[in-house]
């Protein structure tokens, strides 16, 4: 029998290679690592481990697809309960690529290393089951703990980065880095600085602020400081700039799909900068009612992504609305990066609904006296109610 395993190169999925043979009786275990902007060292490590421990290994490029997903996320200002969606937006792309390998290899099943307590099991399996694959989930099905996996790896001579002293589970892609597990599971525990790799501590960030200019075309970021870049290089550059200034750290209590509350730590410098800039530009060009309704759409959009339901018909409809709003979201925003904060300080768009002539205190383009009629009726029902309450209630 043959199985294709979605492979990250970490503790869970590496242990799964052995368990798929030992506990499930597979004759051939094929690992598939999907490159969605992984650090070169991590990608190389996953490839080396896959080739060492599995019967066959695939490294699949998917940076283009992931950048397209990032563009869509920026247009939707994608965050879930304050979490800038990163891991969630990547999972369906990974699952689709793994499914392609499984079809090519004519595999009997597909497998993943997700636990039964998290969200990723749902994100992967929603795609896998769409293609009617048999799904194997050793960590969930065997009810494994991370401590057990570390001991198992040690007994079987499996080289993995996690230890009992540092049992952190880390997931990285171009857009974000998540860190969880170990002492971080205690909400009252203050995380050590060592868990962060992308961002400097704000206290150690430069004393001088840095100004960065982001250009957008129809909601898509296209340039940094007037230098046009492709999506991958643009995000990579902003990760470096933002990380240097301590921007993009999140430490939060998150509501998982299963209903469990979890403590999560993230790093996402570029995401923080781009979404801050994009939201600011939207305020300049979209009407009040567009902005109000788009917030409702964004919340539903983010929940579908978080739940791994990007194949839901509603997701396509929401994207159609979002794309319509982005037709005018072109222009630039300047932001100040300083010790963990990112603040818009200037913006411009040829589609701005802002009129300096109308709003300025120093012009007479609007006759102020006309506003009196509006003021007479503004709040009328509330005033009537208060009068009745004083007199009759």
N, C-alpha and C positions, 0 to 999 in steps of 0.2 A: 504493500500500500504506500501511497505517496501523499505528503502533506506539504503545503506552502505556508511558511510562518512569516508574519509581519515582524521584521527584525530591526531593533534599534541598536543592538550591541550592548545593552545594559544587563543588569542582573536578571530581571524577570525573563526577558526573551532568551537569554543565553541558557539559563537553567531549563527553559521550555524545550530547547533542542534535545536535551538528554531525556527529559520526561516523555516527550512524544515517542521516543523509541522504547523507553523502559516501561512506561505505564500504559501506553496506547498501542504499542506493537507496530508502529510505522517502520517500514523497511528503508524509506528514503525521506529525509527531512531537507527541504529546500528553504533557504532563508532569502528574504527580499527586503532590502533597505532602500527606502525612497528618499532621494535627495531633494528636500524642500528648503535648501539653504543651510544645510548643516555645516558647522565648522569643519574645515578640511581634516583636522586631526581626528574629530569624532567620526567622520565618514570613513576615513582610512581605518580606524580602529574597528568599526563595525564590519567593514569588508574583510579585514584580517581575521577577526573572530568567526565570521560567517564561513569563510573558506576553511578555517581550521577545524571547526566543530560540526558543521553541517555537511551534507553530501554534495550540495551544490549551492552556489550563492549568486544572487542578482543584486546589482546596484543600479537603481532606476532613476534617471534624471527627471525632475518634475518642478524645476525652479520656475519655468515659464508659467505653468498652471498655477503655482502658488502665488506668484506676483499678480496674476490676474485676479485671484481671490482676494489679495490684499487691496487692490484697487477697488473692488466691490465693497470691501469692508470699510475703507476710508469714506466712500460715498455714503455709506449707511451709518457713519460714526459708530462703528460696531463695538459696543461694550455691554457686558452682562453684569448687572449689579455693581458696576464700577470696575469690573475686570475687562481690560482691553483684550478682546478675543484673539487668541493666538494658537494655542494647542487645538482648540475646537475647530477652527477654520481649516486646519491642516489635515485632520483625521480622515474626512471623506476622500480627499485627494490620495492619501496614502492607501486607503482601502481599495480604491478603484484600480490603482497601479498593481497592488498585490493580487487582486482578482484577475487582472490581465495575465499575470504570470501563471496563476493557477489554471486558467483556461488553456494557455499555451502548453503547459506541462501535463495537461489532462489529469490534474491532481484529484485525489479522492476527497480531500478536505482542505480547508484553510484554518489557520490557527493564529491566535494573538496571545500576548502575555499580560492582558489587563486583569485587574482584580474584579471581584464581584461587588465592590463598594463604590467604584468610581464611575465616571461618565464615559470613558473611552471604550469600554466594552459595548456600549450602545451605539456609539458613533461608528465603530468598525463593523459591527454585526448588521446594522441597518443596510449597509452597502453589500456585505457578503451575502446576506439572506436574499437580497434583491436578485442575485444571480443563482439562487437555490443551492448554494454551497453548504455542505455540512461544516459546522463551525466547532472547533475544538478550543477550549479555554482552560488550559491546565491549572493556572493559578487559582481561578475561580472554582473549577470543578473538584480540585483536590484540597480546596480550602487552605491554601498555603499562607504562611506568614513570611514577612521579609527576613526575619531572623532565621527561620527554617531554611530559606533559600540560600542565605549566606553560608550557613553550615553545610548545606548540600554541595554548594559550589566548592567549598574548601575540601570536602571529602573526595570530590571527583576531579580535583586538580583544575577546576575552571577558573580562569583569570577574569575577575570582574572588579570594577572600581569600588563598589560599596563594601563597607566593613561594619561590624557591630558598633564601632565608635562613631562612624559617619555613614549611617544607613540612608542617606538622602536619596530621593528619587528625582532625577533632573531630566527635563525634556527641553530641547532647544530646537529652534528653527530660525529662519531669517528674521522673523517678526517678533518673537518673544522667547523668554526663557523662564521655565517654571521650576520651583524647588519645593519639595514636600517630603514628609516622612520624618521618622526619628523624633527628636525633641520638638520639632516644629509642629507636631500634632497637638501640642499643649498651647492653647491660645494665650496663656499667661507667660509663656517663655519668650524672652527677647532674643531674636535670632542673632547669631554671631555674624560679624562682618564678613567672615570667610565664605558664607553661602553665596555672596554676590560676586559675579565675575564681569558683568557687562558695565556696571555703573560704579563710579566712585562714591564714597560716602560724601554727602553734601558738605560736611564739615571740612573735607579735604579737597573739595572742588576749587577751581581757580577763584581768586578774590575779585577778578575783573569779569564783568558780564560779557557775553558774546551775542552779537546780533546776527540772526540768520533769516534769509529771505526765501520763501517757498512760493513757486509759481504753480498754478493749477490751470488745467484745461478741461472743462466739462467735468469737474470734480476729481480729476486724476492729477496727482503731483507729477510735475515734469521737469522741474529744475530747482537747484539749490544755489543760492547766491549767483543767479543768472547763468549757471552752468547746467546745460541740459544733460540729463543722465537717464539711462534706462532704469526700470523699476528696481532691479536687484541692486545696482550700484547706488541708487538714490537712498534706499533704505539702509544699506550698509554704511554709507557716509553719515547719515543722521544718527544711526546707532552709536557711531564713534563720537560725534559731536555731543549728542545728548548724554552719553555715558560719562564723558569727561566732566560734565557739569552736574553729575548725580541725578539726572532726570530719568523718570520712568520706573521707579520702584513702587510696588504695590504689596501691602501686607493686609489681608482681608479675611473675613469670615464669609464663605461662599455657600450658597444653597445648591447642592448637587441635584441632579435629576431624580435620584432615588429618594430625596427628602432629607438626606443627611447634611448637616452643616459641617463644613470643613475649613480648616485654616490653610490658606494658600499664600505663597510668596511668588511674586513675578518680577521680571525685569523686561522693560519694553520702551527703550528711549525713543526710537524712531516713531513708534506707534503713538506715543504721547505727544510728540511734536506735531506730527501730521494731522492727527485728529483735532488737536487744539487749533491748529491753523485752519483746517477745513471748516470747522464749526464757526469760526470767526468770519470767514469769507461768506458762508451761507447767510449769516445775519445781515450782511451788507446787501445781498442780491435777492434773497427770497422774501416773499411777503409774510406778514405776521401770521396769516392763516396757513400758509404753506409750512412755515416753521412749526406751528402748533400741531398740525396733522402729521408732519414728518416725524415728530417725536414719538407719536403712537406707532407709526410704521416701524421706526427704528427699534423700539422695544420688542415688537413681535418678531422682527427680523433677527435680532440678537438672540432671542430665546430659541428660535428654530436652529440657528447655528450652534448654540450651546448644546442643544439636545441632539445634534447630529442629524437633523431632519431637513437637510438641504435638497432632498428629492421630493419633498412635500410640494404639491402644486401651488400652495399659497406663497411659497418662497419665490417662485418665478414671478408671480403677480406683484409681490412687494418690490422686487427688483425693477419691474417695469415702471412702477410709480417713482421709485428713487431715481432711475435713469432720466425720467422726464424732468424732475426737479433739477438735475445736474446740468441741463443744457445751458444754463446761464451762470454756473459756478466756475467762472474763469476769471483769473486775475492773480494778485499776489498778496501775501501777508508777511510782515516782518515781525519776528518774535525775539524777545530777550531771554536768553538762557542764563540762569544764575542760581547756583547752589540748590539744585533740586527743583527749581520752579521754572516754568515756561509761560511767558506772558506776551500776548499779542500787543504790539505797540503801534502798528500802522497797517493799513490795508488799502487795496485799490482794485476796482473792476469797472470795465466799461458798461456793465449791466447793473451797476449799483442803483438801488432804489432811493438812496440817500441824496438829498439836494441841499447843498450848503446854502444856496440862495434862499430857500424856503425856511430852513431851520435857524439861520443865523439871527442873533439878537440885534445885529447892526444893519438889517435890511428891512424894507417895507414891501417885499414881494407878496407877503400875506398881510392883509389888513387885520390887525389883532382884534379890532372891535367886532369882527364877524364871529369870533369865538364865543361871544356872550350868549348867543342863541343856543349853542351847544350846551353851555354850562347850565342854562335854565332847565333843560330836560335831563341832564346827566344825573343819575341817582334819584330820579323822581319817585319811583315806587318805594325805594327805601325810606325816603323822607316822609312819604304818606304813611307808611307802616309805623314809623317812629312817632308820628303825630297821633295816630290812632291808639297806640300803646299808652301814650301819656294820658290821653283823654278817656279811654274806655276800658283798658285792661287793668 
